[in-house]
Amino acid sequence: MKTIEKEISAAQEIKKSSFIAYLAPIASFEALRAQLRQQHPKARHIVWAYRALNEPGQIVENSSDDGEPKSTAGAPCLNALRGAELINAAVLVVRYFGGIKLGTGGLVRAYASSVNAAIDAAELVEFVLRKKCAFFVPFAAVAKFEHFLKKSGFVYEASFGASGAEFSAELSAEEFEKFKGFAGALAPALKMLREPKF
């Protein structure tokens, strides 16, 4: 499976209709949808589809035709994501109607090719399953943990309280093993709040 780490767009014109496809990480889907509604108030349709992995590890899919005839827009967008084996990715296609009807087959081809153009322009990366890990560290060990997390390249958040810091990070199975090896040396200082199950 593949995923995308940054947003990309691609545009094409088919029989005077403009199609602008935006491919984005699933985390930015809702914000991007709201932004496109503001940026394109005159667009006839903003069609979307996404594929995401939920906490139990199942693929969740959804799509919307946004007023286009049933299954002529959202489904082809979703099928393009499936074809590229994309996960935790979303696509939104803004359509400006050019006055010429494309017919159901024409719409299916137009939406699918718009998404494929964005996929072709994107930098796809191998998908690595990461799960949330949260732990508490007393102040005496915070500096050591922060140094380890930064050195390892882990993306994390920390919130400080009266007696220490609560860290949260999304780690792969391999990264979690590395983390456990380091944390083992400081075990008395560490309190696991959420342990990922791989």
Sequence and secondary structure as in RCSB ss.txt:
>XXXX:A:sequence
MKTIEKEISAAQEIKKSSFIAYLAPIASFEALRAQLRQQHPKARHIVWAYRALNEPGQIVENSSDDGEPKSTAGA
PCLNALRGAELINAAVLVVRYFGGIKLGTGGLVRAYASSVNAAIDAAELVEFVLRKKCAFFVPFAAVAKFEHFLK
KSGFVYEASFGASGAEFSAELSAEEFEKFKGFAGALAPALKMLREPKF
>XXXX:A:secstr
 EEESS EEEEEEETTEEEEEEEEEGGGHHHHHHHHHHH TT SEEEEEEEEE TTS EEEEEE TTSSTTSSHH
HHHHHHHHTTB SEEEEEEEE  SS  HHHHHHHHHHHHHHHHHHHS EEE    EEEEEEEEHHHHHHHHHHHH
HHT  EEEEE SSEEEEEEEE HHHHHHHHHHHHHTGGG EEEE    
